Amino acid sequence: MSIRIIITGGTFDKHYDEIQGALTFKNTHLPEILEQVRCTVEVTLELNQLIDSLEMRQANRLQILEATRKAPERRILITHGTDTMTETAKVLGEAGLDKVVVLTGAMIPYTFKNSDAVFNLGCGIVAVQLLPAGVYIVMNGRIFSWQNVYKDREKGIFTELP
């Protein structure tokens, strides 16, 4: 069973730039994380873009959709910024692809202590292997259908729609 991980950036891949005094993108942390956790699942990494999801526009989402469509794998995991993850999930969900598509991300960058990146990635890798075709968001140890999830900004978690 092969999984394609489409990398789009978000907090997951940010690092602290001491010169600028800001969180920026340099490269993805996915190869390092997969090696660190000793992942034995066949994974193909595809760097789609490195962008903060707040800067993501419809063209960026369509770029993700096109990569998902073109991927030969039926199981797709997308790392994505959490702020607009649900918007991208909607674009993918409405496309009606016959694939398992899981979006995941992090509230705290991988390079920071107490990051949730490794946990969420691990949950996403397991979920994409077990779920039926559809589009899902996997965050905080939970699986959500793309039509029934939102980011609760006050609590800093994803949850079902009220």
HELIX and SHEET records of a PDB file:
HELIX    1   1 THR A   11  ASP A   13  5                                   3    
HELIX    2   2 LEU A   30  GLN A   36  1                                   7    
HELIX    3   3 SER A   53  GLU A   55  5                                   3    
HELIX    4   4 GLN A   58  LYS A   70  1                                  13    
HELIX    5   5 MET A   85  ALA A   95  1                                  11    
HELIX    6   6 ALA A  117  LEU A  130  1                                  14    
SHEET    1   A 6 GLU A  42  ILE A  51  0                                        
SHEET    2   A 6 SER A   2  GLY A   9  1                                        
SHEET    3   A 6 ARG A  75  THR A  79  1                                        
SHEET    4   A 6 VAL A 100  THR A 104  1                                        
SHEET    5   A 6 GLY A 134  MET A 139  1                                        
SHEET    6   A 6 ARG A 142  SER A 145 -1                                        
SHEET    1   B 2 LYS A  14  ASP A  17  0                                        
SHEET    2   B 2 ALA A  22  PHE A  25 -1                                        
SHEET    1   C 2 TYR A 150  ASP A 152  0                                        
SHEET    2   C 2 ILE A 157  THR A 159 -1                                        
END                                                                             
